Amino acid sequence: MQRVTLVVDAANVVGSVPDGWWRDRKGAAERLRDRLVPYAEGGVDGVPGPLDVVLVVEGQARGVASVPGVRVESAPGSGDDRIVELVTEAAGPCVVVTADRALRTRVTALGATCAGPRTVRPA
C-alpha cells in the first residue's frame, strides 16, 4: 500500500490561531514543523501512519529546515501553487491540510482530500 502524503499549508495553519505568529513568521513555522513530527509515524484522524509529511512555507517563513519526519518545502512564489505541484507530483494519495477554500477546490480537482487546520493544530 502506498504511503499517504500529508501536505500542510503552513501559512494557513499558523494563521488559524491568533497567538502572535505575525511577529515571527519563521519561528511560528518552525514550531508548527516540530509539532508535525509525531504525525509522520502516528498519522492523523482518519489517516493512519506512517505518513510522508510535507510542510509548505512561503514569504518570511522561507528557509525553515527539514527535520526527521517532516520535509519542509520553501515555495519560491505562492505557497498554494507549490502545494498544487506537490499534489500533482505525489506517487500516492494526498491529504492537504488547509482551510483555504480556493486551494481546497484546486487540490480536490486533482484527487486530493482535505482536512482543516485543527487536524494538526488543535485549538
C-alpha positions as CSV (number, residue, x, y, z in Angstrom):
1,M,0.0,0.0,0.0
2,Q,1.3,3.5,-0.9
3,R,2.0,5.9,1.9
4,V,-0.2,8.9,2.1
5,T,1.4,12.3,1.7
6,L,0.2,14.9,4.2
7,V,0.8,18.4,2.8
8,V,0.4,21.2,5.3
9,D,-0.2,24.8,4.3
10,A,1.9,26.4,6.9
11,A,0.6,30.0,6.4
12,N,-3.0,28.9,6.7
13,V,-2.5,26.6,9.7
14,V,-0.2,29.0,11.6
15,G,-2.7,31.8,10.9
16,S,-5.6,29.8,12.3
17,V,-4.7,30.7,15.9
18,P,-4.0,34.4,16.8
19,D,-1.1,33.7,19.1
20,G,1.3,36.4,17.9
21,W,2.7,34.4,15.0
22,W,2.9,37.6,12.8
23,R,5.8,38.9,15.0
24,D,8.0,35.9,14.0
25,R,6.7,34.0,11.0
26,K,9.7,31.8,10.6
27,G,9.7,30.9,14.3
28,A,5.9,30.1,14.1
29,A,6.6,27.8,11.1
30,E,9.4,26.1,13.0
31,R,7.1,25.5,15.9
32,L,4.5,24.0,13.6
33,R,7.1,21.8,11.9
34,D,8.1,20.4,15.3
35,R,4.5,19.7,16.2
36,L,4.1,17.8,13.0
37,V,6.8,15.2,13.7
38,P,4.6,12.7,15.6
39,Y,2.1,12.6,12.7
40,A,4.7,11.1,10.5
41,E,4.5,7.8,12.4
42,G,1.2,8.1,14.2
43,G,-0.9,9.5,11.4
44,V,-3.9,11.9,11.8
45,D,-7.6,11.3,12.5
46,G,-8.9,9.0,9.8
47,V,-5.4,8.6,8.1
48,P,-3.2,6.0,9.9
49,G,0.6,6.4,9.7
50,P,3.2,6.2,8.6
51,L,2.7,9.4,6.5
52,D,5.1,11.4,4.4
53,V,4.7,14.9,6.0
54,V,5.5,18.0,3.9
55,L,5.2,21.5,5.3
56,V,5.0,24.2,2.7
57,V,6.3,27.6,3.8
58,E,6.3,30.9,1.9
59,G,7.3,34.6,2.4
60,Q,9.1,35.4,5.6
61,A,8.9,31.8,6.7
62,R,11.1,30.6,3.9
63,G,14.3,28.9,5.0
64,V,12.8,26.7,7.7
65,A,14.9,23.5,7.7
66,S,13.5,20.0,7.4
67,V,13.8,17.6,10.3
68,P,13.4,13.8,10.5
69,G,9.8,13.1,9.8
70,V,8.9,16.4,8.2
71,R,10.2,17.7,4.9
72,V,9.9,21.5,4.5
73,E,9.3,23.0,1.1
74,S,10.0,26.7,0.7
75,A,7.7,27.9,-2.1
76,P,9.6,30.2,-4.5
77,G,6.4,32.1,-5.0
78,S,2.8,31.2,-4.0
79,G,2.6,28.6,-1.3
80,D,-0.7,27.5,-2.8
81,D,0.9,26.9,-6.2
82,R,3.6,24.8,-4.6
83,I,1.0,22.7,-2.8
84,V,-0.8,22.1,-6.1
85,E,2.5,21.0,-7.6
86,L,3.2,18.6,-4.7
87,V,-0.2,17.0,-5.1
88,T,0.4,16.6,-8.8
89,E,3.9,15.1,-8.2
90,A,2.8,12.7,-5.4
91,A,3.1,9.0,-6.1
92,G,0.1,8.1,-4.0
93,P,-2.8,9.6,-2.1
94,C,-2.6,13.1,-0.6
95,V,-4.3,14.9,2.2
96,V,-3.9,18.7,2.2
97,V,-4.3,20.5,5.5
98,T,-5.7,24.0,4.8
99,A,-8.9,26.0,5.4
100,D,-8.3,28.0,2.2
101,R,-11.4,27.3,0.0
102,A,-9.7,28.2,-3.3
103,L,-6.8,25.8,-2.6
104,R,-9.2,23.1,-1.5
105,T,-11.0,23.4,-4.8
106,R,-7.8,23.2,-6.7
107,V,-6.4,20.1,-4.9
108,T,-9.6,18.1,-4.7
109,A,-9.9,18.5,-8.5
110,L,-6.6,16.7,-8.6
111,G,-7.8,13.9,-6.4
112,A,-6.5,15.0,-3.0
113,T,-8.6,15.1,0.1
114,C,-8.6,18.0,2.5
115,A,-8.5,18.4,6.3
116,G,-8.8,21.6,8.4
117,P,-6.1,23.1,10.4
118,R,-7.3,21.6,13.7
119,T,-6.2,18.2,12.2
120,V,-2.7,19.2,13.1
121,R,-3.2,22.2,15.4
122,P,-5.9,21.7,18.0
123,A,-7.4,25.0,19.1
